[in-house]
Protein backbone atom coordinates (compact mmCIF):
# COMPACT_ATOMS: atom_id res chain seq x y z
CA UNK A 1 0.00 0.00 0.00
CA UNK A 2 1.13 3.55 -0.67
CA UNK A 3 2.31 5.97 2.02
CA UNK A 4 -0.52 7.33 4.15
CA UNK A 5 -0.43 10.93 5.44
CA UNK A 6 -2.81 12.19 8.16
CA UNK A 7 -3.63 15.92 8.17
CA UNK A 8 -5.47 17.44 11.17
CA UNK A 9 -7.82 20.41 11.39
CA UNK A 10 -7.83 24.03 12.59
CA UNK A 11 -6.24 25.12 15.86
CA UNK A 12 -4.78 21.71 16.71
CA UNK A 13 -1.67 21.87 18.91
CA UNK A 14 -1.03 18.17 19.65
CA UNK A 15 -0.94 14.99 17.58
CA UNK A 16 -3.17 13.36 20.18
CA UNK A 17 -5.94 14.74 17.97
CA UNK A 18 -5.53 11.68 15.73
CA UNK A 19 -6.47 9.40 18.62
CA UNK A 20 -6.05 5.70 17.92
CA UNK A 21 -7.23 5.93 14.32
CA UNK A 22 -3.80 5.35 12.70
CA UNK A 23 -3.19 2.25 14.82
CA UNK A 24 -6.75 0.95 14.38
CA UNK A 25 -6.51 1.44 10.64
CA UNK A 26 -3.19 -0.39 10.47
CA UNK A 27 -4.53 -3.31 12.52
CA UNK A 28 -7.72 -3.65 10.49
CA UNK A 29 -5.80 -3.37 7.22
CA UNK A 30 -3.51 -6.21 8.28
CA UNK A 31 -6.45 -8.41 9.27
CA UNK A 32 -8.03 -7.83 5.86
CA UNK A 33 -4.86 -8.50 3.90
CA UNK A 34 -4.02 -4.89 3.06
CA UNK A 35 -0.31 -4.13 3.57
CA UNK A 36 -0.09 -1.00 5.70
CA UNK A 37 2.91 -0.75 7.99
CA UNK A 38 3.40 1.87 10.69
CA UNK A 39 6.47 3.02 8.76
CA UNK A 40 4.13 4.01 5.93
CA UNK A 41 2.09 6.37 8.16
CA UNK A 42 2.96 10.03 8.68
CA UNK A 43 1.18 12.49 10.98
CA UNK A 44 0.99 16.16 10.08
CA UNK A 45 1.91 18.92 12.52
CA UNK A 46 0.86 22.18 10.91
CA UNK A 47 0.24 25.58 12.48
CA UNK A 48 -3.17 27.19 11.94
CA UNK A 49 -3.28 29.02 15.29
CA UNK A 50 -1.00 31.86 14.17
CA UNK A 51 -2.87 34.94 12.91
CA UNK A 52 -0.25 35.57 10.21
CA UNK A 53 -0.62 32.14 8.58
CA UNK A 54 -2.80 31.99 5.48
CA UNK A 55 -4.21 29.06 3.56
CA UNK A 56 -1.64 29.75 0.85
CA UNK A 57 1.13 29.52 3.43
CA UNK A 58 -0.13 26.12 4.57
CA UNK A 59 -0.25 24.90 0.97
CA UNK A 60 3.36 25.92 0.33
CA UNK A 61 4.57 24.37 3.59
CA UNK A 62 2.59 21.16 2.93
CA UNK A 63 4.20 20.85 -0.49
CA UNK A 64 7.66 21.37 1.04
CA UNK A 65 7.02 18.75 3.72
CA UNK A 66 5.92 16.20 1.12
CA UNK A 67 9.26 16.50 -0.67
CA UNK A 68 11.02 15.05 2.39
CA UNK A 69 9.05 11.78 2.29
CA UNK A 70 11.25 10.19 -0.42
CA UNK A 71 8.33 8.19 -1.77
CA UNK A 72 9.20 5.01 -3.67
CA UNK A 73 6.41 5.39 -6.23
CA UNK A 74 6.04 9.20 -6.01
CA UNK A 75 2.48 8.87 -4.73
CA UNK A 76 0.62 8.87 -1.45
CA UNK A 77 -2.86 8.67 0.08
CA UNK A 78 -4.14 11.24 2.55
CA UNK A 79 -6.66 11.13 5.41
CA UNK A 80 -7.72 14.57 6.59
CA UNK A 81 -9.91 15.89 9.36
CA UNK A 82 -11.96 19.10 9.29
CA UNK A 83 -9.88 22.00 7.88
CA UNK A 84 -7.30 19.50 6.67
CA UNK A 85 -9.63 18.68 3.77
CA UNK A 86 -9.62 22.20 2.29
CA UNK A 87 -5.86 22.47 2.89
CA UNK A 88 -5.13 19.43 0.74
CA UNK A 89 -7.72 20.42 -1.88
CA UNK A 90 -6.10 23.85 -2.16
CA UNK A 91 -2.75 22.07 -2.61
CA UNK A 92 -4.22 19.95 -5.42
CA UNK A 93 -5.40 23.11 -7.17
CA UNK A 94 -2.03 24.81 -6.72
CA UNK A 95 -0.28 21.68 -8.00
CA UNK A 96 -2.50 21.74 -11.11
CA UNK A 97 -2.25 25.47 -11.77
CA UNK A 98 1.48 25.91 -11.04
CA UNK A 99 3.20 22.70 -12.14
CA UNK A 100 6.63 24.33 -12.20
CA UNK A 101 6.34 25.57 -8.63
CA UNK A 102 4.69 22.70 -6.79
CA UNK A 103 5.85 19.11 -6.60
CA UNK A 104 4.77 16.38 -8.99
CA UNK A 105 4.01 13.96 -6.14
CA UNK A 106 0.72 12.25 -6.97
CA UNK A 107 -2.16 12.01 -4.51
CA UNK A 108 -4.06 8.82 -5.30
CA UNK A 109 -6.73 8.88 -2.57
CA UNK A 110 -8.04 11.84 -0.55
CA UNK A 111 -10.19 10.62 2.32
CA UNK A 112 -11.77 13.58 4.13
CA UNK A 113 -13.26 13.12 7.59
CA UNK A 114 -15.79 15.86 8.50
CA UNK A 115 -14.20 18.32 6.07
CA UNK A 116 -15.17 21.98 6.28
CA UNK A 117 -15.28 22.20 2.49
CA UNK A 118 -17.84 25.01 2.43
CA UNK A 119 -16.77 26.32 5.83
CA UNK A 120 -18.42 26.29 9.22
CA UNK A 121 -20.93 28.54 10.95
CA UNK A 122 -18.61 28.40 13.98
CA UNK A 123 -15.77 30.16 12.15
CA UNK A 124 -17.43 33.56 12.51
CA UNK A 125 -17.79 32.97 16.23
CA UNK A 126 -14.18 31.84 16.46
CA UNK A 127 -13.13 35.35 15.41
CA UNK A 128 -15.31 36.97 18.06
CA UNK A 129 -14.15 38.25 21.43
CA UNK A 130 -15.12 34.96 23.07
CA UNK A 131 -13.05 33.00 20.56
CA UNK A 132 -10.06 35.25 21.11
CA UNK A 133 -10.34 34.89 24.88
CA UNK A 134 -10.39 31.10 24.58
CA UNK A 135 -7.37 31.16 22.25
CA UNK A 136 -5.49 33.39 24.70
CA UNK A 137 -6.38 31.04 27.54
CA UNK A 138 -4.83 28.15 25.57
CA UNK A 139 -1.70 30.16 24.83
CA UNK A 140 -2.24 30.49 21.08
CA UNK A 141 -3.79 32.94 18.64
CA UNK A 142 -7.22 32.31 17.05
CA UNK A 143 -5.76 31.78 13.57
CA UNK A 144 -7.56 34.75 12.02
CA UNK A 145 -6.53 34.18 8.39
CA UNK A 146 -7.58 30.52 8.38
CA UNK A 147 -10.86 31.44 10.06
CA UNK A 148 -11.43 33.98 7.27
CA UNK A 149 -11.24 31.10 4.78
CA UNK A 150 -13.52 28.92 6.91
CA UNK A 151 -16.26 31.49 7.33
CA UNK A 152 -19.42 30.55 5.42
CA UNK A 153 -19.51 32.27 2.04
CA UNK A 154 -15.87 33.42 2.08
CA UNK A 155 -14.52 34.40 -1.32
CA UNK A 156 -11.63 31.95 -0.84
CA UNK A 157 -13.81 28.91 -0.15
CA UNK A 158 -16.22 29.82 -2.94
CA UNK A 159 -13.32 30.12 -5.37
CA UNK A 160 -12.12 26.60 -4.54
CA UNK A 161 -15.59 25.06 -4.59
CA UNK A 162 -16.72 26.70 -7.82
CA UNK A 163 -13.49 25.48 -9.39
CA UNK A 164 -14.44 21.99 -8.24
CA UNK A 165 -18.03 22.23 -9.47
CA UNK A 166 -16.99 23.36 -12.94
CA UNK A 167 -13.85 21.21 -13.01
CA UNK A 168 -12.91 17.81 -14.36
CA UNK A 169 -13.90 14.50 -12.82
CA UNK A 170 -11.05 13.40 -10.55
CA UNK A 171 -12.08 9.74 -10.74
CA UNK A 172 -11.77 9.75 -14.53
CA UNK A 173 -8.13 10.74 -14.07
CA UNK A 174 -7.48 7.99 -11.50
CA UNK A 175 -7.64 10.23 -8.44
CA UNK A 176 -10.30 9.37 -5.87
CA UNK A 177 -11.96 11.76 -3.42
CA UNK A 178 -14.11 10.65 -0.48
CA UNK A 179 -16.09 12.56 2.14
CA UNK A 180 -17.03 10.79 5.39
CA UNK A 181 -18.86 12.82 8.02
CA UNK A 182 -20.73 12.26 11.26
CA UNK A 183 -24.48 12.76 11.37
CA UNK A 184 -25.03 14.40 14.78
CA UNK A 185 -23.34 16.42 17.52
CA UNK A 186 -21.91 14.91 20.66
CA UNK A 187 -24.51 16.19 23.13
CA UNK A 188 -22.00 15.98 25.99
CA UNK A 189 -19.88 18.64 24.24
CA UNK A 190 -22.78 21.07 23.76
CA UNK A 191 -21.86 24.66 24.54
CA UNK A 192 -24.90 26.42 26.03
CA UNK A 193 -23.52 29.78 24.88
CA UNK A 194 -23.28 28.59 21.29
CA UNK A 195 -26.23 26.70 19.82
CA UNK A 196 -24.26 25.75 16.69
CA UNK A 197 -22.43 23.09 18.72
CA UNK A 198 -25.70 21.20 19.14
CA UNK A 199 -27.20 21.96 15.72
CA UNK A 200 -29.06 19.12 14.03
CA UNK A 201 -27.87 18.65 10.48
CA UNK A 202 -24.27 18.98 11.62
CA UNK A 203 -21.68 17.02 13.56
CA UNK A 204 -21.44 19.83 16.09
CA UNK A 205 -18.92 21.83 14.02
CA UNK A 206 -19.46 21.20 10.31
CA UNK A 207 -22.81 20.81 8.64
CA UNK A 208 -23.19 17.67 6.54
CA UNK A 209 -24.18 19.79 3.56
CA UNK A 210 -21.01 21.89 3.99
CA UNK A 211 -18.83 18.77 3.99
CA UNK A 212 -20.36 17.21 0.88
CA UNK A 213 -18.64 17.91 -2.45
CA UNK A 214 -21.68 16.88 -4.49
CA UNK A 215 -22.48 20.54 -4.82
CA UNK A 216 -24.17 22.78 -7.38
CA UNK A 217 -23.74 26.22 -8.86
CA UNK A 218 -26.98 27.99 -9.72
CA UNK A 219 -27.18 31.34 -11.48
CA UNK A 220 -30.25 33.57 -11.63
CA UNK A 221 -29.59 36.13 -14.35
CA UNK A 222 -31.36 37.94 -17.16
CA UNK A 223 -31.07 36.16 -20.48
CA UNK A 224 -29.08 38.26 -22.93
CA UNK A 225 -31.37 40.30 -25.15
CA UNK A 226 -34.47 39.68 -23.05
CA UNK A 227 -36.64 42.50 -21.77
CA UNK A 228 -37.72 43.21 -18.21
CA UNK A 229 -36.16 42.03 -14.98
CA UNK A 230 -37.08 38.36 -15.02
CA UNK A 231 -34.16 36.15 -14.01
CA UNK A 232 -33.72 32.71 -15.55
CA UNK A 233 -32.14 29.77 -13.73
CA UNK A 234 -28.97 28.08 -14.98
CA UNK A 235 -27.62 25.06 -13.09
CA UNK A 236 -24.27 23.21 -13.02
CA UNK A 237 -23.56 20.13 -10.87
CA UNK A 238 -20.16 19.01 -9.60
CA UNK A 239 -18.58 15.72 -10.66
CA UNK A 240 -19.78 12.92 -8.44
CA UNK A 241 -17.87 12.44 -5.18
CA UNK A 242 -18.26 9.50 -2.78
CA UNK A 243 -20.15 10.74 0.29
CA UNK A 244 -20.81 8.66 3.40
CA UNK A 245 -22.67 9.51 6.62
CA UNK A 246 -21.19 7.79 9.68
CA UNK A 247 -24.21 7.18 11.98
CA UNK A 248 -23.73 8.38 15.53
CA UNK A 249 -20.36 10.03 14.87
CA UNK A 250 -19.61 13.64 15.78
CA UNK A 251 -16.89 16.05 14.75
CA UNK A 252 -14.53 15.49 17.65
CA UNK A 253 -14.21 14.08 21.14
CA UNK A 254 -13.08 10.74 22.51
CA UNK A 255 -16.66 9.51 22.85
CA UNK A 256 -18.17 9.97 19.38
CA UNK A 257 -15.48 11.78 17.38
CA UNK A 258 -15.24 10.52 13.82
CA UNK A 259 -11.45 10.46 14.07
CA UNK A 260 -10.46 10.69 17.73
CA UNK A 261 -12.85 7.93 18.83
CA UNK A 262 -11.92 5.81 15.79
CA UNK A 263 -15.39 4.20 15.57
CA UNK A 264 -15.56 0.90 13.72
CA UNK A 265 -17.75 2.48 11.04
CA UNK A 266 -15.05 5.06 10.27
CA UNK A 267 -12.29 2.45 10.02
CA UNK A 268 -14.42 0.18 7.84
CA UNK A 269 -15.40 3.02 5.49
CA UNK A 270 -11.78 4.21 5.17
CA UNK A 271 -10.60 0.72 4.22
CA UNK A 272 -13.39 0.44 1.64
CA UNK A 273 -12.17 3.71 0.14
CA UNK A 274 -8.51 2.71 0.12
CA UNK A 275 -9.33 -0.44 -1.86
CA UNK A 276 -10.59 1.59 -4.83
CA UNK A 277 -8.27 1.35 -7.83
CA UNK A 278 -10.44 2.24 -10.84
CA UNK A 279 -13.35 4.47 -11.86
CA UNK A 280 -15.81 1.57 -12.07
CA UNK A 281 -15.16 0.48 -8.49
CA UNK A 282 -15.37 4.12 -7.40
CA UNK A 283 -18.82 4.53 -8.97
CA UNK A 284 -19.97 1.32 -7.29
CA UNK A 285 -18.82 2.59 -3.90
CA UNK A 286 -20.62 5.90 -4.53
CA UNK A 287 -23.80 3.88 -5.18
CA UNK A 288 -23.28 1.81 -2.04
CA UNK A 289 -22.74 4.90 0.10
CA UNK A 290 -25.91 6.47 -1.35
CA UNK A 291 -27.94 3.39 -0.37
CA UNK A 292 -26.50 3.40 3.14
CA UNK A 293 -27.20 7.12 3.51
CA UNK A 294 -30.81 6.53 2.45
CA UNK A 295 -31.16 3.88 5.15
CA UNK A 296 -29.79 6.33 7.71
CA UNK A 297 -32.20 9.04 6.56
CA UNK A 298 -35.14 6.66 6.87
CA UNK A 299 -34.33 6.08 10.56
CA UNK A 300 -34.00 9.76 11.38
CA UNK A 301 -35.53 10.05 14.84
CA UNK A 302 -33.23 10.51 17.82
CA UNK A 303 -34.64 10.57 21.34
CA UNK A 304 -32.17 12.32 23.62
CA UNK A 305 -32.39 11.41 27.30
CA UNK A 306 -32.88 14.49 29.50
CA UNK A 307 -32.67 13.12 33.04
CA UNK A 308 -36.08 12.83 34.71
CA UNK A 309 -37.80 14.82 31.94
CA UNK A 310 -39.38 13.52 28.72
CA UNK A 311 -36.87 12.67 26.01
CA UNK A 312 -35.90 15.51 23.68
CA UNK A 313 -36.89 14.71 20.10
CA UNK A 314 -34.46 15.27 17.22
CA UNK A 315 -35.75 14.62 13.71
CA UNK A 316 -32.67 14.35 11.52
CA UNK A 317 -34.12 15.66 8.26
CA UNK A 318 -31.74 16.17 5.35
CA UNK A 319 -30.65 19.80 5.24
CA UNK A 320 -29.36 21.99 2.43
CA UNK A 321 -26.91 24.90 2.50
CA UNK A 322 -27.75 27.71 0.08
CA UNK A 323 -25.00 30.32 -0.28
CA UNK A 324 -26.47 33.38 -2.02
CA UNK A 325 -24.26 36.01 -3.68
CA UNK A 326 -26.02 39.21 -4.78
CA UNK A 327 -24.25 41.13 -7.53
CA UNK A 328 -25.08 43.01 -10.71
CA UNK A 329 -23.96 42.54 -14.30
CA UNK A 330 -20.83 44.63 -13.66
CA UNK A 331 -19.81 42.42 -10.74
CA UNK A 332 -20.69 45.07 -8.14
CA UNK A 333 -21.83 43.72 -4.79
CA UNK A 334 -25.46 44.50 -3.98
CA UNK A 335 -25.28 45.38 -0.31
CA UNK A 336 -28.44 46.35 1.52
CA UNK A 337 -30.65 44.42 -0.91
CA UNK A 338 -33.39 42.08 0.26
CA UNK A 339 -33.44 38.49 -0.99
CA UNK A 340 -36.79 36.73 -0.53
CA UNK A 341 -37.72 33.12 -1.18
CA UNK A 342 -41.30 32.52 -2.24
CA UNK A 343 -43.57 29.60 -3.01
CA UNK A 344 -46.59 28.70 -5.09
CA UNK A 345 -48.32 30.32 -8.04
CA UNK A 346 -48.52 33.27 -7.94
CA UNK A 347 -45.33 33.41 -5.84
CA UNK A 348 -45.79 34.46 -2.23
CA UNK A 349 -43.12 34.62 0.53
CA UNK A 350 -45.80 33.82 3.11
CA UNK A 351 -46.40 30.42 1.50
CA UNK A 352 -42.98 29.02 2.33
CA UNK A 353 -43.31 25.91 4.56
CA UNK A 354 -43.23 26.62 8.26
CA UNK A 355 -39.85 25.85 9.80
CA UNK A 356 -37.97 25.55 6.48
CA UNK A 357 -35.42 28.24 7.44
CA UNK A 358 -33.07 26.94 10.12
CA UNK A 359 -30.36 29.58 10.13
CA UNK A 360 -28.98 32.51 8.15
CA UNK A 361 -25.54 34.07 8.38
CA UNK A 362 -24.04 36.95 6.41
CA UNK A 363 -20.34 36.83 5.64
CA UNK A 364 -18.54 39.39 7.81
CA UNK A 365 -16.21 40.51 5.01
CA UNK A 366 -18.70 40.30 2.14
CA UNK A 367 -22.09 41.60 3.23
CA UNK A 368 -23.68 40.64 -0.12
CA UNK A 369 -23.07 36.93 0.60
CA UNK A 370 -25.63 35.19 2.81
CA UNK A 371 -25.67 31.52 3.80
CA UNK A 372 -29.10 29.98 4.36
CA UNK A 373 -29.49 26.65 6.14
CA UNK A 374 -32.69 25.00 4.91
CA UNK A 375 -34.71 21.93 5.87
CA UNK A 376 -34.79 20.00 2.59
CA UNK A 377 -37.42 17.54 3.82
CA UNK A 378 -39.91 20.31 4.65
CA UNK A 379 -39.33 21.99 1.30
CA UNK A 380 -39.87 18.69 -0.52
CA UNK A 381 -42.80 17.61 1.61
CA UNK A 382 -42.48 14.76 4.09
CA UNK A 383 -44.57 11.89 5.39
CA UNK A 384 -45.76 11.63 8.97
CA UNK A 385 -42.95 10.97 11.44
CA UNK A 386 -43.86 8.44 14.11
CA UNK A 387 -42.26 7.68 17.46
CA UNK A 388 -39.93 4.70 16.82
CA UNK A 389 -41.02 3.19 20.15
CA UNK A 390 -44.73 3.75 19.58
CA UNK A 391 -45.87 3.93 15.96
CA UNK A 392 -49.27 5.29 17.01
CA UNK A 393 -47.67 8.43 18.45
CA UNK A 394 -47.05 11.19 15.92
CA UNK A 395 -43.90 13.25 16.37
CA UNK A 396 -44.60 15.37 13.31
CA UNK A 397 -47.63 15.36 11.05
CA UNK A 398 -47.24 14.95 7.31
CA UNK A 399 -45.97 18.10 5.61
CA UNK A 400 -46.90 19.11 2.08
CA UNK A 401 -44.36 20.70 -0.26
CA UNK A 402 -45.22 24.14 -1.64
CA UNK A 403 -43.45 23.99 -5.00
CA UNK A 404 -42.56 25.71 -7.19
CA UNK A 405 -40.11 27.85 -5.25
CA UNK A 406 -38.80 31.13 -6.55
CA UNK A 407 -36.91 34.19 -5.42
CA UNK A 408 -37.22 37.93 -5.58
CA UNK A 409 -34.71 40.72 -4.98
CA UNK A 410 -35.48 44.19 -3.69
CA UNK A 411 -32.42 46.39 -4.34
CA UNK A 412 -31.53 49.18 -1.97
CA UNK A 413 -31.27 51.64 -4.87
CA UNK A 414 -34.31 51.97 -7.14
CA UNK A 415 -33.61 55.35 -8.71
CA UNK A 416 -30.78 57.58 -9.86
CA UNK A 417 -28.44 57.76 -12.83
CA UNK A 418 -27.32 54.18 -12.13
CA UNK A 419 -29.56 51.84 -10.18
CA UNK A 420 -31.25 48.46 -10.12
CA UNK A 421 -34.86 47.41 -10.31
CA UNK A 422 -37.00 44.82 -8.56
CA UNK A 423 -36.25 41.41 -10.05
CA UNK A 424 -37.68 37.92 -9.69
CA UNK A 425 -37.01 34.41 -10.94
CA UNK A 426 -38.93 33.21 -13.99
CA UNK A 427 -42.32 31.62 -13.36
CA UNK A 428 -41.25 28.40 -15.12
CA UNK A 429 -38.20 27.86 -12.93
CA UNK A 430 -38.28 25.96 -9.64
CA UNK A 431 -35.40 26.71 -7.26
CA UNK A 432 -36.00 23.39 -5.53
CA UNK A 433 -34.20 21.77 -8.48
CA UNK A 434 -31.06 23.69 -7.47
CA UNK A 435 -30.78 22.24 -3.94
CA UNK A 436 -30.09 18.69 -2.83
CA UNK A 437 -30.30 16.80 0.48
CA UNK A 438 -27.07 17.06 2.51
CA UNK A 439 -25.70 19.29 -0.25
CA UNK A 440 -24.52 22.87 -0.78
CA UNK A 441 -25.56 25.19 -3.60
CA UNK A 442 -23.87 28.44 -4.53
CA UNK A 443 -26.59 30.71 -5.92
CA UNK A 444 -25.43 33.76 -7.86
CA UNK A 445 -28.22 36.30 -8.27
CA UNK A 446 -27.17 38.78 -10.97
CA UNK A 447 -29.33 41.89 -11.42
CA UNK A 448 -29.37 44.07 -14.54
CA UNK A 449 -27.58 47.38 -14.01
CA UNK A 450 -29.73 50.33 -15.10
CA UNK A 451 -27.51 53.02 -16.66
CA UNK A 452 -29.34 56.14 -17.84
CA UNK A 453 -28.52 58.38 -20.78
CA UNK A 454 -27.73 61.21 -18.37
CA UNK A 455 -24.46 59.52 -17.38
CA UNK A 456 -22.90 60.58 -20.72
CA UNK A 457 -24.28 63.09 -23.23
CA UNK A 458 -22.84 64.98 -26.19
CA UNK A 459 -23.79 68.57 -26.95
CA UNK A 460 -23.08 71.07 -29.75
CA UNK A 461 -23.68 74.04 -27.47
CA UNK A 462 -20.24 75.69 -27.30
CA UNK A 463 -21.29 78.15 -24.63
CA UNK A 464 -20.52 77.20 -21.00
CA UNK A 465 -23.27 74.91 -19.69
CA UNK A 466 -23.75 73.60 -16.14
CA UNK A 467 -24.57 69.87 -16.00
CA UNK A 468 -24.05 69.38 -12.27
CA UNK A 469 -27.72 68.34 -11.97
CA UNK A 470 -28.21 66.12 -15.03
CA UNK A 471 -31.54 64.73 -16.10
CA UNK A 472 -31.49 60.95 -15.91
CA UNK A 473 -33.18 60.38 -19.24
CA UNK A 474 -34.01 56.94 -20.57
CA UNK A 475 -32.24 53.70 -19.63
CA UNK A 476 -29.54 52.75 -22.10
CA UNK A 477 -30.66 49.54 -23.85
N, C-alpha and C positions, 0 to 999 in steps of 0.2 A: 504494500500500500504506500501511497505517496506521503510525503511529510505533511503533518497536520499542525496548523497554527491556530491558537485560540486568541481572540481579540476581545477585550472587555469593553464596558460602556463608560459613560460620562462620570467624572468625579471619583473614580476608583483609585484608591491609594495602596491597595494590598492585593497580592495574587490569591489571597484566600477567597476572593470573589468567585473564583472558578469552582470552589467546593471540591467535591469528589468526582465531578463529571469526567475529567481526563482519565482518571484511574478506572472508573466504571466503564467508560467507553472502551478502554484498552482490554479490560477483562471480558466484556461481552463480545468484542470483536474476535478475541482468541477462541472463545467457546463456539463461535459460529464459523470458524475457519478463515477469518479475515486477518491477514498479517499486519498488526499494528503494534510496534514496539514503543516503549516509553522513550527511547532515543529518537523516535520520529515525531515526538510531540514537543511543541514550543509554546510558551505562554508569553503573551504580550504584556509589557509594562509601559504604557504610554501616559503622558501627562495631559489631562484635559482641564485640570483645576488651576491653571494659570491664566489670568485674564488676557495675557498677551498672545496666547496660542490660538491660532485659527485652524479651521478645517484644512486649509491648504498646507499649513505647517505640518499637521499630522500626516497628511498624504506624502509629503516629501520625506519625512522621517521614517514612515512605514516602508517606503521604497528603499531607503538606505539600509534599514535593518534587514530587509529580505536579502540583500546582496551578500550578507555575511553567513547565510545558511549553507552555502556550497552544496546546492541540491544536485543529486546525481542525474535526475532526468529533467532538470530546469522547470519543475512544476510542483505545485503544492495544493492542498485543500485547506479551507479556512472555516472555522466555527466562530461566529461572532455573537455578542450579546448586546442588545440595546443600541447605543450609539456606535458601537463597533461595526454594525451593518452599514450605515451611511459612510463611515470612514473608508471601508474597503471598496464600496461602490464608487466613491469619489476617486479612489486610486485607480480602479478599472477604467474610469472615464479619462483620467489624466494619462494613463498608460496608452490608451487608444489615440488620444488627441495629440500627444507629444512623444512619439516613439523614440526620438533621438535623445530625450531627456530622462525618461523613466525606463526602468529595467524591462527586459523581455521575458522575465520569469512568468510562466503561465499558471493562472489560477484555474484549476479544473472544476472544483466544487466550492460554492459559497453557501454555507449553511447558516442562516441567520436566526438566532433565537431572540424573540421579542424585539425585533428591530424597530427603531424609531424612524422609519423611512420617510414618513410625512411629518415627523416631529411629534411633540407631546404637549398637551395642554399644561403640563406641569412646568415646562421650560420658562414660561412667562413669570410664573411664581418664583422660580429659582433665581430670577434676577431681581426680585423684590427685596425690600429691607429684611424680611424674615429669612429669605434664602441667604443673604449676605451675612446675617448674624450667625446662622448655622454653620456656614463655611468658615467664618472666623473662629467659631468655637472648636472646629475640627482642625484648625491650624492651616487651612488652605484658602485659596481664593475661589469664588463661585465658578470661574471658567466662563466669563462673560461672552467671549467670541464664539465659543462652541454652543452656548445657550442661544445666541442669536440665530445660529443655523437651525437649532432644534425647535425654535418657536414655530407654532402652527402658521402656515402661510408665509414663511420667510422666502425671500427671493432666491436664496441659495438652495434651499430644499426643493423649491418649485423648479428651478433650473435643472437640477439633477433628475427629478422625477418626470418632467416633460421630455427630457432627453431619452429617458427609458421608454416612455409611452410611445414616442415616435421613432424609436430606434429599432435595430435589428433583433431578431430572435437569438438569444444567447445559446439555446439548446441546439439550434441548427448549426452553430459553429463549434459544437462539442464542449460548451461551457455551461454548467448546470447550477441554477440558482434555486434556493429553497427558503421558505419562510415558515418557521414553526413558532407559534405564540400561544401563551396561556389564555384561558377563556374567562378568568374571573380574578378579582383582587384577593389577596390574603387578608381576611377580615381582622386578623389579629394585628396587622400593621396599619390599620386605618388611622389616619390623622384627623381628629375632630375639627381642626382648624382649616382643613383642606379637603373638601368633599371629593376632589378628583381622585384621591387615593382609594376611595371606595366605589368608584364609578362603574356601574354595570356597562358592559360593552368594552371594557378594558381589562388589563391585567393588574391594574392599580397604578400604572405609570404610562403605558402606551396602549392606545385604543387598537383593537384588532384591525379595524379598517385602516388605521394609519400604518400598521405593519405590512399589510398586504400589498404586493406589487402588481396585482391584477387590477390595475387602475385605469381611469379613463380621462380623456381631455375633451371637454365639451366647450363649444364656442357659440354664443348667441350674438349674431352680428347681422347687419343689414346686407342683403344680397346686393352685389354691385349692379347699379343701374335701376334698382327698384325704388319706388316712391314711398313716402311716408316713413314712419319710425317703427315698423314691424321688424322684429329680429328673428331670423331663422336659425334653427339648431343644426350644428355640425358636430359629429361625434367620432372620436378616434379611441380605440382600445389598445392597451399595451399587449405585447407578446405574453403568452401564457406562462405563468410562474407557479411552481408547486407551492401550495399553501395548506398548512395543517394546523388545526386547533388541537392543543394538548389539554384535554378535559381536566379541570381541577387545578391546573398550574397557574401560578401568578408570576409577576415580573421578577421578584427577588425574594430573599428570605430563605432560611434553612428549612422551613416547614413545607412550603409549596413552590418555592422558586424554581422556575423552569430550568435554570442552570445550577444554582447553588445547591438545591435539594437533589439534583440529578434523579428525577423520577424515572421509573422504568419506561414510561411512555416516551419521554424525551430521548433516552438512550436508544430505544427500539427504532424510533422515527429517524434518528441521525444515521443509524446503521443502514436503514433502508435507502436513505439518500446517498450514502457513500458507495453503495453497490451499483449505482447507475453509471453506465458506460456508453449509452447511445441514446439518440433522440426518441426512439420507439419506446424504450424502457422508461424514459423520463415522462413521456405522455401517459403511459400506463400508470405510473405512480401519481401523476396529477389527478387522473380519474379516480384512483383509489382514495386519495386524500379527500377529494370532493364528496365521495360516498360517505366516508367517515365523518366529515363535517356535517353532512345532512343528518346523519344519525344523532350527532351531538345536538344539532339545532332542534330536532324533534323532541328531545328530552331536555327542555330548556327551563324547567322550574327548579329553583333552589330555595329550600326552606332553611333559613339561618336561625339557629338557636339563639334566643335572647333571654337566658336565665329563666326566671319564673314566668315570664311574659309569653304571649303567643308568638310563634315563630314569625320572623320577618320574611316576607315573600319577595323573591327576586325572579322576574321573568326575563330570561336571557334571550331577548329578541335580537335578531341580526340588526346591526346598526350600519349607517353609512356616514362618511365624512365628506361634506361638500365644501370645497375651498373656492370662494367666489372672489374674483378680481374684477373690479369696476374700472374701466378705462374708456377712452374715446378713440376714434380712428387715428389720431395723431400719437397715440400712446400715452397721453396725459392721464394721470390718476384722477379719478372722480371722487374726491373726498367730500363728505357731507351729503352724499346722495343716499336715498333710501332704496333698498332692495327688498321687494316683497314677493313671497311665494303665494300662489293662488291655486284654486282648484275648481273643477267643474266647468260647465258651459251655461251661461257666460262666466268667465273667470271671476272668482271672488275670494279674497284673502280669508274671509270669515269661514269659508267652507273647508279649510285645511283640517285634517283629522285631529281631534283633541289629543294632546300629549306627543305629537310627532316631533316637536322641537325639544331636544334634550339639553343643548348647550350652544352658545355662540361666543366667539372670541375674536376680537379684532387684533391684527398684528400690530405690535407696539411701534414698529418702525415704518410700516406701510399701512396707513389708516384705510386705504381703499381695498384691503384684503381682509375678508371675514371668513372664518371657518365655522360652519354649521354642523352640529352633530345631530343626526336625524334617526328616528326609529323606522327602519326600512319595513318592518312587519306591519306597522300601523299604516304606513303609506300604501302598502300593497293590499292591505286588508288581511285579516287573520281570523282563523277559526277560534271557537271558544277554548279557553285554557282552563283545564280542570286540575284540581288538587291531585297530585300523584298518589296520595294515600287515601283519597276518597273521591272517586270519579264523579260522584253526585254533587260535589261542592264546586262551584264555579269561582275561579280566581279572577278571571277576566272574561266578560261576555264577548261574543263574536264582534269583530270590528269590520265595517265595510270600507273598502278603498274609495277614494273620491277622485279618481282619475277622470280626465287628464289634468296634469299639473303644469302650471305655467309660471311665468315670472314677469314682474313689472319693475321699472326703475323710475324713480322720481328724482331728477337731478337737482342740485342745490341752486344752479343758475338756469333760469328759464327765459332770460331776456338779455339784451346787450348786443354789442357788435359781434361778439363770439359767445355762443352759449350752446346748450343742449336742450332737447325737448323730451317730454315724457315718452317712454318707449316700453314695448311689451313683446313677449314672445309670440310667435305666430300661432293662430288658433289650431292649426293642424299638427303642431309639435307637442309631444308629451315629455316633460322633463324627467319623468320616472324612468324613461329608457336610458337616461344618462347616469343613473346611480345603481349600484349593485350591493347585495348584502355582504357585510364585512369588507367593503371596498371604499376607496377614496376616488373622488372625481374633482378635477380642477375645472372650474367653470369660469371662462372668460366672457364677461358681458361687455360688448364693445358698442358704445353709442355713437351715432353720427354727430359730427362736429358742425354746428351751424355757423358759417362765416358769412357775414353780410357784406354787401357791396360797399358800404361806408368805410370798410377797413382800408380800401385802396381805390382812389378815383383819379381820373385824369381830367384836366381842365384846360381850356384855351384862353381863359381870362388872365391876361398878363399883369393886371393890376393886383396889388397885394390883397390877399383874401384870407380871412381868419377861418380855419377849420378845426378849432379846438373843441367844438361841440358838433361833431358830424352827425348827420342823419344816417340811421342804420341802413335804410334801403332794403331791397329784397335779399333773400338768401342766395348765395352763389350756388348754382346747380352743381 
